């Protein structure tokens, strides 16, 4: 039972923070397609996310100016913008604050 609860929490966290996961991976990979995001999430977290979920997040991130798309080899790939790079850097710098908030959140 405990394992199932943990797995469900991990799934919720990945889905809720999918934009941050994508930004972090784009910082390392330079370019990602929607399929690459699905594959990455599956390999790293052992879960499948629908293409609709992924593309909705990608389009939202693009509208916010965090990523931009380019066509490469008959597919659309996404890269970080300066705003996206600044955003993931700010998130990375705030890691300890985020962890402290999570500890407070689950200790209540």
C-alpha positions as CSV (number, residue, x, y, z in Angstrom):
1,X,0.0,0.0,0.0
2,X,2.8,2.4,0.9
3,X,4.5,1.8,-2.4
4,X,1.3,2.5,-4.3
5,X,0.8,5.8,-2.4
6,X,4.4,6.9,-3.1
7,X,4.1,5.9,-6.8
8,X,0.8,8.0,-7.1
9,X,2.5,11.0,-5.4
10,X,5.5,10.8,-7.8
11,X,3.1,10.7,-10.7
12,X,1.2,13.7,-9.5
13,X,4.4,15.6,-8.9
14,X,5.8,14.9,-12.3
15,X,2.5,15.9,-14.0
16,X,2.2,19.1,-11.9
17,X,5.8,20.1,-12.4
18,X,6.2,18.9,-16.0
19,X,7.1,22.3,-17.2
20,X,10.0,22.5,-14.8
21,X,11.1,18.9,-15.7
22,X,11.1,19.9,-19.4
23,X,13.0,23.1,-18.7
24,X,15.6,21.2,-16.7
25,X,16.1,18.6,-19.4
26,X,16.2,21.2,-22.2
27,X,19.0,22.9,-20.3
28,X,21.0,19.6,-20.7
29,X,19.7,18.4,-24.1
30,X,19.5,21.6,-26.1
31,X,16.5,20.4,-28.1
32,X,13.5,18.1,-27.5
33,X,10.5,17.0,-29.5
34,X,7.2,16.1,-27.9
35,X,8.0,12.4,-28.4
36,X,11.4,13.0,-26.8
37,X,9.6,14.4,-23.7
38,X,7.3,11.3,-23.5
39,X,10.3,9.0,-23.9
40,X,12.4,10.9,-21.3
41,X,9.5,10.8,-18.7
42,X,9.0,7.1,-19.3
43,X,12.7,6.2,-18.9
44,X,13.4,8.5,-16.0
45,X,10.2,8.1,-14.0
46,X,8.7,4.8,-15.3
47,X,5.4,6.4,-16.3
48,X,3.6,7.1,-19.5
49,X,2.2,10.6,-20.1
50,X,-0.2,11.2,-22.9
51,X,0.9,13.2,-26.0
52,X,-2.1,15.5,-25.3
53,X,-0.7,16.4,-21.9
54,X,2.8,16.9,-23.2
55,X,1.8,19.0,-26.2
56,X,-0.5,21.2,-24.1
57,X,2.4,21.9,-21.7
58,X,4.8,22.6,-24.6
59,X,2.3,25.0,-26.2
60,X,1.7,26.7,-22.9
61,X,5.4,27.1,-22.3
62,X,5.9,28.5,-25.8
63,X,3.1,31.1,-25.3
64,X,4.9,32.2,-22.0
65,X,8.1,32.6,-23.9
66,X,10.0,29.9,-22.1
67,X,10.7,27.8,-25.1
68,X,10.6,28.2,-28.9
69,X,10.1,25.6,-31.6
70,X,12.0,25.0,-34.8
71,X,11.6,22.4,-37.5
72,X,14.4,19.8,-37.7
73,X,14.2,16.6,-39.8
74,X,10.5,16.8,-40.4
75,X,9.6,17.2,-36.7
76,X,9.1,20.1,-34.4
77,X,11.8,20.4,-31.7
78,X,11.8,22.8,-28.8
79,X,14.7,24.8,-27.4
80,X,15.1,27.1,-24.4
81,X,14.7,30.9,-24.7
82,X,16.6,33.3,-22.6
83,X,13.5,33.6,-20.4
84,X,13.3,29.8,-20.1
85,X,17.0,29.5,-19.1
86,X,16.5,32.3,-16.5
87,X,13.5,30.5,-15.1
88,X,15.1,27.1,-14.7
89,X,18.2,28.7,-13.2
90,X,16.0,30.5,-10.6
91,X,14.2,27.2,-9.9
92,X,17.5,25.4,-9.5
93,X,18.8,28.1,-7.1
94,X,15.6,27.8,-5.0
95,X,15.9,24.0,-4.6
96,X,16.6,24.2,-0.9
97,X,13.6,26.5,-0.3
98,X,11.4,24.2,-2.3
99,X,12.5,21.2,-0.3
100,X,11.9,23.1,3.0
101,X,8.4,24.0,1.8
102,X,7.7,20.4,1.0
103,X,8.9,19.3,4.4
104,X,6.6,21.9,6.0
105,X,3.7,20.9,3.8
106,X,3.8,17.2,4.7
107,X,4.6,17.7,8.4
108,X,1.2,19.3,9.0
